[in-house]
Amino acid sequence: MQLPESYVFFSQPKINSGKNAMEHIYVELASMDARKPLVLASRQVTERGLTKKFIKSLYDSNVVIGSLYDEVYPYHYACISQLNDLVELFKARGCDSIIAIGGGSVVDLAKGVNIAVSNSGNIMDYAGTNTIQKRLKPFIYVSTGHCGGTETSNEAYIENRRFVSDFLFPDVIILDNRMITARTRQRAAEASMVALTAAIESCAVPYNNPMNDLYANVAINFIYENLLGVVKKPGSKTGNLALANAYAMAGISFSNIPPGIVYSLGIAIARDTGLPRGQCMGFLLPLSLEHRVMKNESIRGELLYALLGTEGYCRVPEKERTSTSITILRQFVNDLGGLLPKSLKEMRVNKYKFEEYARQASEMSMKRVTQKDCMQLLDIAWEGIA
Amino acid sequence: MNIDRYPEIPPKDKFIKKAYVAIMLWIVGRAMQAASRVDPVVKEEFSHLRDNFLLRLWVAPNGPSMFVGKDKNGKVKYMGWNPRGKKTTLDMQIKGIEQAVLMFTFQESTAVATSNDRLIVSGDLDDACAIVRILDIVEIFLLPKIITKLAVKRYPKWSQMSPLRKYVGRVLVYIRAFTV
């Protein structure tokens, strides 16, 4: 690994993973001078008894839960009316911090509430990149394993608009094995694909960022080694905890680079069709790497290192590292069986909208990817993986 | 939105766990005092600590605590649980009652608990290391091998602690801890 001439890396969250991690929440809140959080969760989280476990973890502490709002729909987008209600609740109860339990829109909503209560004016004024100028209230994210894959990143989607700011990182990420429970194989595959895309696109770029690579490589390795196990046995505690760790690291890694082609296209397609992001990104990922090889663009050998570890990496000759990593990745996606679609045709995406998707993806990636590349990839993805 | 549907939730107390940890702290405190009189290694460890040494081992934020320190004559003494009027030189804080239960039910050894970020220590690191070593020896005296193995970093071999020292020490520590 070479030291680049210059690089920038930022990571706000403290990760607390493992047994009794939730019992550390009151210490973390106290260290941020907070003791009355607003807790957001989805109805599913309550139905599975996880909010009860959370409340019990705060017994015998100085933390009073300002309010527990558990009516967020986890796989819908965060909407402004619900956000306004929560801002009112936050202020009425005199809360000083926010805790989100779950994933997807719960976290988006929590980040939205945090923007609204920490800043003045209309929340939609803060949409876009780096529009938030001051530190927000303490925010703790408690993972339940059911997530979209980028909860730990510096972005949020509210009313389908993207908010990006380093202030949107959670302050603390709690990965407690009591909270990370079994989920459907489909959800595990989709969330993992989002995280895998984020991690690979943040480390497979031609220039390297050593800190980013560390996070991304661990995330890729955890997903590669544990996803198939979790798909076979969704109740696996160790596997689910490893995946939750991978999502956390992928989110942080992804926040330090502009989105890549697969992530941007995945978001654009998901936004338009309402399909889960993971489904769109899953099969696009190996195709995009192959597309890059076809264009004689380099893919760093470290990708193979992340997938196979030191021994596997050393066994493959230097010239074959790129092709081997793509083959492994393709095989990995195939091994997921029928959990992910294999082409855009199968997903019934409208072909005439490709140009619009390409334009949106190019804009989201801050022109890092061109519309032409996006169109080429979409054309290949129409027929998909053979 | 009807705000009353989402009331405040104050934290409840965990009385049973607190009582269990309080009893364990009392036993450990008394046993440390007894071991300092009975066992030459514990005596040696304490002799290197400063004259006004006072340890507070407690459970945050408002859980049970114990004080063990040297009195005016330099003798090691269990000094109860009340912090009033005491000036500690070494403060070992267990982050919460659940973490304390993990430690005192021997699911986690002191070393593992420290590495899992369950303890906050204020004071000299030398003193803290000495106390961890003393706690290990005290646990060896107090508990049968099968449990102690879970609680200490390394269970001593015969060459490190002779059976005579162990069993005689165990009897004397129990007698002194619960009687004197």
Chai-1 contact restraints between the chains, C-beta under 6 A:
chainA,res_idxA,chainB,res_idxB,connection_type,confidence,min_distance_angstrom,max_distance_angstrom,comment,restraint_id
A,N20,B,E98,contact,1.0,0.0,6.0,A-B,restraint_1
A,E23,B,G96,contact,1.0,0.0,6.0,A-B,restraint_2
A,E23,B,E98,contact,1.0,0.0,6.0,A-B,restraint_3
A,V27,B,K95,contact,1.0,0.0,6.0,A-B,restraint_4
A,L58,B,P11,contact,1.0,0.0,6.0,A-B,restraint_5
A,Y59,B,P11,contact,1.0,0.0,6.0,A-B,restraint_6
A,Y59,B,K12,contact,1.0,0.0,6.0,A-B,restraint_7
A,Y59,B,K14,contact,1.0,0.0,6.0,A-B,restraint_8
A,D60,B,D13,contact,1.0,0.0,6.0,A-B,restraint_9
A,D60,B,K14,contact,1.0,0.0,6.0,A-B,restraint_10
A,D60,B,I97,contact,1.0,0.0,6.0,A-B,restraint_11
A,S61,B,P11,contact,1.0,0.0,6.0,A-B,restraint_12
A,N62,B,P61,contact,1.0,0.0,6.0,A-B,restraint_13
A,V64,B,E8,contact,1.0,0.0,6.0,A-B,restraint_14
A,V64,B,P10,contact,1.0,0.0,6.0,A-B,restraint_15
A,I65,B,I9,contact,1.0,0.0,6.0,A-B,restraint_16
A,S67,B,Y6,contact,1.0,0.0,6.0,A-B,restraint_17
A,Y69,B,Y6,contact,1.0,0.0,6.0,A-B,restraint_18
A,D85,B,M1,contact,1.0,0.0,6.0,A-B,restraint_19
A,L89,B,I3,contact,1.0,0.0,6.0,A-B,restraint_20
A,A92,B,I3,contact,1.0,0.0,6.0,A-B,restraint_21
